[in-house]
Amino acid sequence: MTSRLLLALAALVAVSASAQAQNPPLNFDQAAYITCKEAHAMNPEARKALAVFLADHSARTRGVVIPDGDLGAHLAHLVRGGCTLSPDAYLFTVVDRAIVAESSKLPKRR
């Protein structure tokens, strides 16, 4: 009987963790500590929303704008590569470093 209870609790915890991984954080303090691995576990829409939120925050801090088009896609590829190399890194760190690396090519904020 206790083994069934433990299995049921383990399943409940797994479902709860999965449900939490699907929802993007509500503020920067929560978003800043999401790892690449945790972001990868999110559904695609939530992951994109999180990445855009973090990129906008970093770009504002750095005084640049993230453009649409090829340069924006290039930044996304840098973030994807950084997360592939270091899945335990915080997604914000990877996003911020990509923006810093390309900041000389990005349009300045007005």
Backbone as a chain_set.jsonl record, in Angstrom:
{"seq": "MTSRLLLALAALVAVSASAQAQNPPLNFDQAAYITCKEAHAMNPEARKALAVFLADHSARTRGVVIPDGDLGAHLAHLVRGGCTLSPDAYLFTVVDRAIVAESSKLPKRR", "coords": {"N": [[0.819, -1.193, 0.0], [1.934, 1.289, 0.786], [3.868, 1.605, -1.176], [2.336, 2.109, -3.436], [1.234, 4.532, -2.708], [3.544, 6.099, -2.58], [4.299, 6.001, -5.282], [2.116, 7.316, -6.402], [2.417, 9.854, -5.23], [4.908, 10.566, -6.317], [4.212, 10.71, -9.019], [2.399, 12.82, -8.921], [4.062, 14.932, -8.115], [5.757, 15.013, -10.34], [3.947, 15.763, -12.37], [3.167, 18.249, -11.385], [5.618, 19.651, -11.456], [6.054, 19.592, -14.187], [3.897, 21.103, -15.094], [4.549, 23.595, -13.982], [6.835, 24.146, -15.412], [5.829, 24.829, -17.837], [4.776, 27.362, -17.724], [5.711, 30.711, -18.236], [7.903, 32.766, -16.22], [6.786, 35.464, -14.087], [8.086, 37.862, -13.536], [11.194, 39.748, -13.729], [13.004, 38.947, -11.718], [12.293, 36.302, -11.241], [12.563, 35.226, -13.811], [15.27, 35.53, -14.414], [16.648, 33.451, -13.257], [16.143, 31.099, -14.579], [17.273, 28.203, -16.041], [18.932, 27.159, -19.081], [18.269, 24.526, -19.607], [15.872, 24.234, -18.156], [14.304, 26.088, -19.527], [14.211, 24.867, -21.988], [12.522, 22.78, -21.427], [10.072, 23.978, -21.384], [6.961, 24.802, -23.09], [6.981, 25.683, -26.598], [5.916, 28.313, -27.1], [5.922, 29.578, -24.587], [8.641, 29.457, -24.019], [9.71, 31.073, -26.061], [8.501, 33.513, -25.405], [9.708, 33.981, -22.927], [12.426, 34.183, -23.696], [12.343, 36.455, -25.364], [11.476, 38.382, -23.525], [13.69, 38.4, -21.753], [15.718, 39.164, -23.539], [14.836, 41.713, -24.32], [15.038, 43.038, -21.865], [17.825, 42.886, -21.392], [18.761, 44.253, -23.659], [17.716, 46.841, -23.24], [19.157, 47.52, -20.946], [21.729, 47.528, -21.974], [21.568, 49.548, -23.812], [20.789, 49.197, -26.462], [18.891, 48.043, -29.344], [16.965, 45.227, -30.195], [16.849, 44.039, -33.328], [14.438, 43.014, -35.838], [14.686, 40.404, -38.294], [17.688, 39.414, -40.043], [19.832, 39.979, -38.221], [18.611, 39.757, -35.719], [17.899, 37.068, -35.875], [20.444, 35.989, -35.958], [21.349, 36.552, -33.371], [19.601, 34.892, -31.979], [20.534, 32.396, -32.836], [23.083, 32.444, -31.661], [22.346, 32.35, -28.963], [21.035, 29.878, -28.885], [23.213, 28.196, -29.495], [24.891, 28.758, -27.285], [23.311, 27.766, -25.2], [23.214, 25.115, -25.918], [25.866, 24.345, -25.565], [26.159, 24.814, -22.847], [23.948, 23.752, -20.953], [23.18, 24.058, -18.28], [23.537, 26.665, -17.694], [22.319, 29.934, -16.815], [19.609, 31.164, -18.64], [19.306, 33.92, -19.046], [21.923, 34.867, -18.725], [23.197, 33.745, -20.949], [21.749, 34.964, -23.034], [22.297, 37.682, -22.514], [25.102, 37.748, -22.841], [25.282, 37.139, -25.557], [24.109, 39.413, -26.646], [25.899, 41.379, -25.768], [28.177, 40.536, -27.159], [27.442, 41.113, -29.771], [26.839, 43.782, -29.721], [28.056, 45.995, -30.954], [27.114, 45.879, -33.512], [24.434, 46.245, -33.303], [21.51, 48.358, -33.455], [21.483, 51.523, -31.791], [19.705, 52.469, -28.843], [17.201, 54.975, -28.72]], "CA": [[0.0, 0.0, 0.0], [2.774, 2.476, 0.834], [4.549, 1.784, -2.452], [1.374, 2.755, -4.327], [1.142, 5.919, -2.272], [4.78, 6.76, -3.024], [4.217, 6.158, -6.733], [1.13, 8.36, -6.68], [3.041, 11.129, -4.874], [5.942, 10.853, -7.313], [3.521, 11.12, -10.24], [1.84, 14.141, -8.662], [5.18, 15.879, -8.139], [6.215, 15.126, -11.724], [2.947, 16.542, -13.095], [3.254, 19.617, -10.881], [6.842, 20.248, -11.997], [5.849, 19.769, -15.614], [2.98, 22.226, -15.279], [5.278, 24.814, -13.684], [7.809, 24.384, -16.476], [5.132, 25.317, -19.015], [4.401, 28.754, -17.539], [6.857, 31.605, -18.09], [7.89, 33.533, -14.971], [6.019, 36.7, -14.154], [8.92, 39.051, -13.392], [12.603, 39.529, -14.049], [13.679, 38.209, -10.643], [12.035, 34.874, -11.466], [13.052, 34.851, -15.134], [16.734, 35.557, -14.471], [17.228, 32.217, -12.725], [15.721, 29.948, -15.367], [18.401, 27.674, -16.802], [18.634, 26.764, -20.454], [17.606, 23.228, -19.541], [14.493, 24.471, -17.726], [13.615, 26.767, -20.622], [13.989, 23.869, -23.038], [11.39, 21.949, -21.01], [8.83, 24.745, -21.564], [6.384, 24.708, -24.433], [7.677, 26.658, -27.457], [5.43, 29.688, -26.957], [6.414, 30.102, -23.308], [10.101, 29.612, -24.147], [9.946, 32.259, -26.892], [8.123, 34.692, -24.626], [10.76, 34.17, -21.929], [13.641, 34.655, -24.372], [12.107, 37.835, -25.81], [11.457, 39.196, -22.313], [15.066, 38.555, -21.273], [16.476, 39.925, -24.539], [14.423, 43.119, -24.211], [15.625, 43.575, -20.637], [19.265, 43.048, -21.611], [18.973, 45.301, -24.664], [17.483, 48.131, -22.584], [20.29, 47.77, -20.051], [22.926, 47.773, -22.8], [21.351, 50.713, -24.665], [20.625, 48.804, -27.862], [17.584, 47.516, -29.742], [17.045, 43.938, -30.902], [16.098, 44.203, -34.571], [13.905, 41.843, -36.527], [15.459, 40.083, -39.482], [18.887, 38.586, -39.981], [20.62, 40.206, -37.004], [17.856, 39.147, -34.629], [18.039, 35.616, -36.032], [21.821, 35.666, -35.59], [21.382, 36.531, -31.902], [18.908, 33.675, -31.549], [21.455, 31.275, -33.067], [24.112, 32.503, -30.623], [21.733, 31.881, -27.714], [20.834, 28.429, -29.019], [24.526, 27.567, -29.374], [25.343, 28.879, -25.898], [22.535, 26.845, -24.362], [23.62, 23.748, -26.277], [27.163, 24.096, -24.94], [26.068, 24.892, -21.393], [22.519, 23.711, -20.614], [22.938, 24.444, -16.891], [23.722, 28.114, -17.562], [21.085, 30.709, -16.787], [19.254, 31.655, -19.971], [19.581, 35.351, -19.112], [23.361, 35.052, -18.923], [23.497, 33.411, -22.344], [21.15, 36.02, -23.852], [23.049, 38.918, -22.287], [26.431, 37.635, -23.471], [25.102, 37.226, -27.006], [23.862, 40.821, -26.959], [27.173, 42.087, -25.578], [29.075, 40.149, -28.247], [26.999, 41.723, -31.021], [26.344, 45.138, -29.454], [28.582, 46.984, -31.906], [26.332, 45.765, -34.746], [23.027, 46.484, -33.003], [21.146, 49.774, -33.425], [21.456, 52.132, -30.458], [18.387, 52.903, -28.35], [17.046, 56.449, -28.766]], "C": [[0.863, 1.256, 0.0], [3.519, 2.682, -0.482], [3.619, 2.432, -3.471], [1.247, 4.241, -3.985], [2.375, 6.705, -2.723], [4.768, 6.981, -4.526], [3.239, 7.263, -7.104], [1.701, 9.739, -6.352], [4.11, 11.527, -5.882], [5.31, 11.33, -8.617], [2.954, 12.522, -10.09], [2.924, 15.218, -8.705], [5.662, 16.093, -9.563], [5.246, 15.968, -12.553], [3.006, 18.001, -12.673], [4.48, 20.325, -11.452], [6.704, 20.508, -13.483], [4.944, 20.961, -15.891], [3.691, 23.547, -14.995], [6.265, 25.15, -14.789], [7.153, 24.948, -17.718], [4.811, 26.807, -18.923], [5.632, 29.634, -17.416], [6.773, 32.374, -16.782], [7.227, 34.888, -15.169], [6.866, 37.957, -14.053], [10.38, 38.704, -13.642], [13.317, 38.706, -12.982], [13.456, 36.705, -10.763], [12.68, 34.412, -12.774], [14.572, 34.726, -15.181], [17.362, 34.245, -14.03], [16.693, 30.955, -13.389], [16.937, 29.47, -16.161], [17.967, 27.346, -18.225], [17.868, 25.44, -20.474], [16.14, 23.376, -19.133], [13.688, 25.161, -18.825], [13.296, 25.782, -21.742], [12.791, 22.98, -22.706], [10.05, 22.672, -21.172], [8.247, 24.483, -22.939], [6.983, 25.835, -25.276], [7.213, 28.105, -27.281], [5.951, 30.329, -25.672], [7.915, 30.35, -23.374], [10.434, 30.849, -24.968], [9.622, 33.533, -26.128], [9.18, 35.012, -23.577], [12.015, 34.746, -22.569], [13.494, 36.101, -24.831], [12.113, 38.784, -24.616], [12.874, 39.457, -21.819], [15.913, 39.374, -22.245], [16.107, 41.406, -24.48], [15.035, 43.764, -22.972], [17.124, 43.848, -20.829], [19.545, 44.187, -22.59], [18.749, 46.692, -24.065], [18.659, 48.5, -21.693], [21.535, 48.156, -20.838], [22.774, 48.957, -23.742], [21.243, 50.397, -26.137], [19.2, 48.303, -28.079], [17.822, 46.198, -30.459], [16.214, 44.065, -32.173], [15.477, 42.88, -35.04], [14.827, 41.551, -37.708], [16.702, 39.275, -39.175], [19.683, 38.757, -38.689], [19.919, 39.632, -35.778], [17.959, 37.63, -34.669], [19.445, 35.169, -35.645], [21.971, 35.608, -34.07], [20.718, 35.266, -31.369], [19.793, 32.447, -31.74], [22.587, 31.265, -32.04], [23.582, 31.98, -29.293], [21.528, 30.374, -27.773], [22.163, 27.69, -28.869], [25.057, 27.61, -27.954], [24.611, 27.921, -24.981], [22.871, 25.384, -24.677], [24.935, 23.393, -25.589], [27.085, 24.042, -23.416], [24.605, 24.915, -20.945], [22.206, 24.109, -19.173], [23.152, 25.936, -16.645], [22.362, 28.789, -17.479], [20.835, 31.282, -18.181], [19.557, 33.149, -20.094], [21.061, 35.621, -19.364], [23.742, 34.802, -20.371], [22.969, 34.508, -23.271], [21.967, 37.305, -23.731], [24.422, 38.866, -22.947], [26.348, 37.699, -24.986], [24.888, 38.68, -27.419], [25.133, 41.641, -26.794], [28.12, 41.784, -26.732], [28.714, 40.851, -29.557], [26.596, 43.182, -30.867], [26.873, 46.185, -30.433], [27.808, 46.97, -33.223], [24.857, 46.106, -34.545], [22.724, 47.977, -33.021], [21.054, 50.278, -31.987], [20.037, 52.572, -30.126], [18.345, 54.411, -28.361], [16.496, 56.975, -27.491]], "O": [[0.554, 2.205, -0.721], [3.776, 3.823, -0.868], [4.073, 3.229, -4.293], [1.163, 5.09, -4.872], [2.26, 7.838, -3.191], [5.183, 8.039, -4.997], [3.5, 8.052, -8.012], [1.495, 10.69, -7.107], [4.207, 12.695, -6.258], [5.819, 12.255, -9.251], [3.019, 13.324, -11.022], [2.717, 16.292, -9.27], [5.946, 17.224, -9.96], [5.678, 16.798, -13.352], [2.906, 18.895, -13.514], [4.388, 21.474, -11.883], [7.18, 21.525, -13.987], [5.194, 21.738, -16.813], [3.457, 24.529, -15.701], [6.503, 26.324, -15.07], [7.842, 25.496, -18.578], [4.597, 27.451, -19.95], [6.509, 29.359, -16.598], [5.673, 32.611, -16.281], [7.126, 35.387, -16.29], [6.408, 39.029, -14.449], [10.753, 37.536, -13.751], [14.147, 37.857, -13.309], [14.339, 35.919, -10.421], [13.272, 33.334, -12.834], [15.099, 33.895, -15.92], [18.501, 33.955, -14.397], [16.782, 29.865, -12.822], [17.558, 30.257, -16.876], [16.775, 27.267, -18.523], [16.938, 25.261, -21.26], [15.267, 22.718, -19.698], [12.515, 24.847, -19.026], [12.237, 25.86, -22.366], [12.121, 22.482, -23.611], [8.999, 22.036, -21.104], [8.937, 24.005, -23.84], [7.445, 26.835, -24.728], [8.032, 29.023, -27.31], [6.37, 31.487, -25.675], [8.404, 31.346, -22.842], [11.342, 31.6, -24.612], [10.366, 34.512, -26.19], [9.512, 36.178, -23.361], [12.603, 35.691, -22.044], [14.43, 36.89, -24.697], [12.69, 39.869, -24.687], [13.225, 40.594, -21.503], [16.735, 40.186, -21.82], [16.985, 42.263, -24.581], [15.496, 44.904, -23.025], [17.62, 44.916, -20.468], [20.456, 44.987, -22.378], [19.507, 47.618, -24.351], [19.105, 49.647, -21.682], [22.304, 49.016, -20.41], [23.736, 49.341, -24.407], [21.57, 51.235, -26.977], [18.418, 48.159, -27.139], [18.767, 46.068, -31.237], [14.992, 44.187, -32.097], [15.933, 41.793, -34.685], [15.658, 42.385, -38.068], [16.765, 38.549, -38.183], [20.158, 37.771, -38.124], [20.573, 39.079, -34.893], [18.089, 36.98, -33.632], [19.621, 34.094, -35.072], [22.641, 34.72, -33.543], [21.211, 34.645, -30.427], [19.801, 31.554, -30.893], [23.006, 30.197, -31.593], [24.278, 31.255, -28.581], [21.82, 29.671, -26.806], [22.227, 26.667, -28.188], [25.608, 26.625, -27.464], [25.214, 27.327, -24.087], [22.814, 24.525, -23.798], [25.102, 22.28, -25.09], [27.845, 23.319, -22.772], [24.079, 25.972, -20.597], [21.066, 24.465, -18.875], [22.971, 26.417, -15.527], [21.373, 28.28, -18.007], [21.744, 31.818, -18.815], [20.019, 33.597, -21.143], [21.405, 36.515, -20.137], [24.519, 35.558, -20.954], [23.668, 34.932, -24.191], [22.289, 37.939, -24.736], [24.854, 39.848, -23.551], [27.239, 38.247, -25.635], [25.429, 39.125, -28.431], [25.408, 42.517, -27.613], [28.795, 42.685, -27.229], [29.596, 41.147, -30.363], [26.057, 43.766, -31.808], [26.186, 47.169, -30.706], [27.843, 47.947, -33.97], [24.114, 46.239, -35.517], [23.575, 48.784, -32.648], [20.611, 49.564, -31.089], [19.273, 52.986, -30.998], [19.34, 55.064, -28.046], [16.302, 58.183, -27.355]]}, "num_chains": 1, "name": "protein.A"}
